[in-house]
Amino acid sequence: MSGGSVTGYLFSDFDFQNDAGQLHTSQTNPGGLPFGATAELSIGAQTVDINIDDDDTLFDDGFQDAPDAAELNQFLRDPIDTTDANGTQVSIAAGSTVEVEFTLIAVPQGGGPSIELLFVSAGPGENMGELSMVVSTAPLTPGVVYNIYYSHDGGGASYSNIVCFARGTLIRTPDGDMPVEALRIGDLVETAENGARPIVWMSQRALLFPARQLQPVRIPAGAMGPACPFRDTYLSPLHCVVLRHPVCELLFDTPTVMSSAQNLVEGGLAEQHGDTRIVEYYHFMLPAHEGVLANGMETESFFPGPVARRGLDAGALTRLCALYPSLGDDNAAAPFPRAHLRIGAHETRVALHYLRDAATERLTRQALA
């Protein structure tokens, strides 16, 4: 079995309005969903991880997934034992049959792209479970009202295309630190040198059982200095961290440089996970390449160079090219320069050696004072 992991919300965390009673736990196909139906995710709703055994890479209806209908092959790998937004206990046993009963389209009333909502049942067998969970193909925001429309019965989506709800890195904004997944195009982000700048493009990417070179890098809390970052921070390997120190002036003729998270691993300052089953990466771009604060540590906003663009899915690349048509050429340079000099692995090891020595000397002076 292969299968994978997706993330969703409990069905009971949603408030459905004007649905003519079509959306209830025993419904398997609300073809009569009336116009004007809405869904709102409760404030305080928590995400639920859904780990599934499956014989292919498609998260879909169990019955449709078995061509000869001899047996179902989507089973819940781990038990779900949690509470809904109202504090009511919800338990679903491991081994339950998992099915996508039907799919709706959700459109936020305040504007924004449409999102598919996969309504999932879990129970002892085919068509024997009640609706338990809702998985979406893009993040949902608690408290936002979505207009909902019937799409189709059953169906599903590739595990690797389902990007939902990761409560991840906190990004500094004028209103305080915000989870990166809560940011939207047009929101302001604080930059290290140029004040608040608006987000002009965003992308999310979920990778199922990512290859070693795509596994996230963990930068431990305090690795870059006191409370920097203020908690463990996970970045994609090529995402750059900003190094600001007088020693950089001596080494590189500039006080500020950038180096990839992967280089920090080779420099002994971070570690790369090797057993992550699913990882969700969020990216946002500003009008220029900037340093931004992620969990209190200065990192980079998205830089749309040729290498970074090759890691985007087709939809994200299309939206980027709509902003900068020249990027339709695979080899085209980014439309703006890097914020700082980017250094390689060897230079990073040298810089970290001197930075660690400087930090040790500072701590020694403080202890003797």
Salt bridges, closest charged atoms under 4 A:
ASP53 OD1 - ARG77 NE 3.21
ASP177 OD1 - ARG172 NE 2.43
GLU193 OE2 - ARG244 NH2 3.07
GLU193 OE1 - HIS340 NE2 3.97
ASP232 OD2 - ARG218 NH1 2.91
GLU266 OE1 - ARG349 NH1 3.37
GLU271 OE2 - ARG218 NE 2.79
GLU290 OE2 - ARG197 NH1 2.96
GLU298 OE1 - ARG244 NE 2.73
GLU300 OE1 - HIS289 NE2 2.68
ASP357 OD2 - HIS353 NE2 3.42
GLU361 OE2 - ARG365 NH1 3.10
